[in-house]
Amino acid sequence: MKRVVFSAVLLLIAGTIFAQTDTTSRTSDTVRVGNFIIIKKKGSNTDSDNDRVVTRNRGNDTEYKVERRYRRGRNISTNWFIFDLGFTNMRDMTNYTAAASGGYFKTLNAAAGPVTENSYKLITGKSSNVNIWFFMQKLNVIKHVVNLKYGLGLEMYNFRYDTRLSYRNDPQPYVFNDSIGFSKNKLYVEYLTVPFMININTTPDSRRGLSISAGVSAGYLTNSRNKQVSSERGKQKYRGDFNFEPWRFAAIAEIGLGPVRLYGTYSLNRLQKDITRVEQYPYAVGVRFSNW
């Protein structure tokens, strides 16, 4: 019995010495760490197109490190619920002399005066554009460098007036200068929009590279209202289409550097219908919160 115990102790000591002597070794398919052997099986990601083993020699020791590389997306990838936040304004090309001769401008109070170019003055810092894209998809066209981007979402424009300009829809749409002042005077316009863009991704194997997109969008008017707040009347909302064009076509662009993305959009057609004789082209710039 003593011989059996003695033999077992010798085997245990020999195994411990062997483990200490060969703590780390590696062949092309295995890595030994102490008494553990890690075997690279066929199909493993290690040394694949997306991972690579980096070796560093430190004296008599060799250090092995697996570095994860960014994996290119599939041919079609989807990004859900993208959020935009920016500022909006208008390029005003209206001939106010000609517009005043139409029926869209009205003067309901002599003291308030007729509608002029100054009636459309905006508070730039408070005129905002908020977009919620339900989804965007990216379709690989050429080696993930050239892609087609498209999606669906809501574009929401808030034009904050620094004037008494008011919109009404009864009996026919018209605008006028009100007789009272407002602490808030906002025109809200909303579109259900489909964007189409050509995307150039300079570094398809990395999320930190430069990405540029440009294209067009088509939007359908889904909501518009004039919200006004005053001490005399409190808060009031006036809804209607106000003779706005039902469709909006715009030139759009996006630039991304790593996780930071900026967007811009410019209306190719006017906000109002031709009958109004008002020519205003909204545009917006801002930050896009998106994975790609």
N, C-alpha and C positions, 0 to 999 in steps of 0.2 A: 504493500500500500504506500509506504514511504517513497519507494522508487517511482511509482506512478505520479505522486504529488510533485516530487523533485523534477521529473521529466516535464511535467506541465509548466512548472515555474520557469524552467530553462527556455521552453518554447515561447512563453509570454515575454520574457526578457529579450529574446532574439527578435521577436516581432516588433517590440518597441524600439530597439536599436535600429532596425531596418527602416521603420517609419521616420525616425529622426534623421537618418542618413539621406533618404530620398524623399524630401518633403515636397518638391515640385519638379515635375518633368512633363514633357509634352512630345508627342509624335504628331504627324500630320493630321491624325484623326482623333487623338486622345489628349487629355490634360490630366496629370496626376497631381493631386494636392494631398500630401500625407498618405493616408490609407484609402483616399477617395480617388476614383478614376472617372473623369467625365468623358464620355464617348460622343463624338459628333455623329449623329445618325444621318442617313441619307434623307434629304428634304429639309434639314434644319436650316434656319435663317442665317446661322453663323457662316461667314464667308460667302453669303449669297449676294444678289445684286443690291440688297439694301443694308447688309451688315458687312463689316470687315474686321479682321483681327489685326491689331497693331502690336508689334513687339518692340520692347525697349530693353537694351542690355545695360545692366547696372553691375559692374564688376563681373563676378562669376554667376550672377543671377540673371535670368531672363523674365521680364514681366510681360504678361499677355493681357490685353484689354480689348473687349468687343465694343466697337463704336457703331452706334445706330445711325444710319443715313436716312434722310427723308425719302419716303417711298412715293413715287409718282402716283397720282390719283388714277382712278379708272377712266375709261373713255368718256363716261358720263358721270359727273359728280353733282350732288345736290347740296345746297346751303339753305337752311330753313331760317325764316324770320330774321331778315336783315333790317337794321335800323339806321336811318339817316337823320342828321340834325344839321341845319344850316340856316343861312340868311337868304331872303328873297327881295327882289325889287322889280321894277319895270323899265323897259326902254319905251319911252313915249314918243310916238311919231305922229301924233294927232294934229291935224289942222283945225284949231279951235274956232276959227272964223267960219269954216265950212260946217263944223259940227254944231255950232250954235244955231245954224239955220234949219237944222233938223228938229225932230220932235223928242229926241232922247234927253236933252238938257231942258230943264224947266226952272223957272224962277217963281217960287211960291211966296217969297217974302222980299220986298224991295230992299229992306235993310240988310238982308243976308247977301244980296247980289247974285249975279248969274254965275253959272259954273264956268271956271276957267282952268288953265293949266295948273295954277296954284291950288285949286280945289283938290287935286290928286296928290298933294305932297305927302310923302310917307315918313314915318318915324323909322329910320333905317335899322337902328339897333333892336327894334321890337317887331320887325317884320320877318317872320320865320317860315322855314320850310321843314316839315317833318314828313318822312316817308317810312312806311312799313311794307317791306317786301315779304310776301308770304313764303316765297321760295325763289331761288335763282339756280339755274343749272348751267354747267360748263361742259361743252361738248368738244372733245379733242379732235382737232382737224389735222395738224401737222406736228407730230412728236411732242405733244403737250406744250409746245412753244406758241403755236397759233391755235386759238380756241374760239368757239362761238358761245357767247353768254346770253341768256334770255331768262325771263321770269314773269312774275305777276305780283302786283302790289297796289297800295294806295299812296297817292301823292297828295299832300295836304299843305295848302298855302294860306298863310295868315298875313294879310296886308293891313298894317296899323296906320290909319290916317292921322295926320296932325291937323286936321281940318274938320269942318262940319258936313263934309260930303255924305250924302245919304242915298241909299238904294231902296226903291219901292217897286212893287210888281203889280199894282192895281190902279186903274183898270188895265193899263199897259205898262211894261217896264220903263222906268225913267230914273234919272238921278237929279238931285238938287242940293243946294246949300241950306241946311236947317237954320232956324232962328236962334237955337240954343247951342251952348258948347258941351262937349262930351269929355269925360275923364277917360273913356275908352271908346274908340270907334274903329271897328275891325271888319274887314271883308274876308270871309272864309270861303275857299274854293277847293273842292276835292275831286280827284280823278282816279278811276280804276285804270291802271296803266300796265302795258306790256312793253318792256324794253328789249331791244336787240343790239348786241355789241360784238365787235371783233376784238378779241383779247390777245395781247402779245405778252407772254411771260418769259422774261429773259433768262430765268434760272428755274426751270421746271422741277429740279431736284431739291429745291430749298424754298422755305417759306419766307426767307429774308431778302429775296431779290426784288428787282423792279418789275412791276406789272402795269401795263397801259391798256385801256379799253376805250373804244369810241364807237358810236352808232346812233341809232334813232329810237324814239319811243312813240307809241300811240296810246292816248288816254281818252276815256269817256267821262264826261261830267256827271258825277253822282250826287253832288250836294253843293249848295252855295247859299250863304246867308250873310246878312249884315247885322252884327251885334253892336249895340250902343249902350253905354252906361252914362247917366247924367243924374245930377241932384234933383232936377225937376221931374223926370219920368222914371227914374230907377233904371233897371236893366230890361232892355227890350231886344227881341230878335225878329228880324224880317227875313223870311225865306222866299226863294224863287230863283229862276234861272237868270233874271235881270238882263235878258237878251245876250247872254254869253254863248259863245260857240260850243256846241255839244261835244265836239272832238278837239283834242289838243295833240299836235304833232311837234316833237321837239328833237333837237340835237343834244346828245348826251355824251359825257366823257367821264372817265375814272382813272386815277393814278394811284398806285400803291407802292410803298417802299417798306418792306417788312410788314409789321402789323398795322401800320398807319395807312389809311386810304382816304383820299379826297375825291369828291364828285362835283360835277357841274352840269347844268341843264339850261337850255335856252329855247323858248317857244318859237317855232317856225311860222305859226299862224297867230293871228291876233286873239286876244282874250274875248273881245266883244264881236258880235255879228256886224256885217257890213252896214246894215241899216242904221246902226248907231253913229256911224262916221267917226268912231273912236278907234285909234290904232295904238294899242299897248301890247307889248310883248314881254311877258314875265320871264325872269331868269332866277337861278338860285345856285349857290355854292355852299359846300359844307363838308362835314366829316361823315364817312360811312363806316359803320361797325359791322365788319364781315370777316369770315375766316379766309376768304380768298377773293 
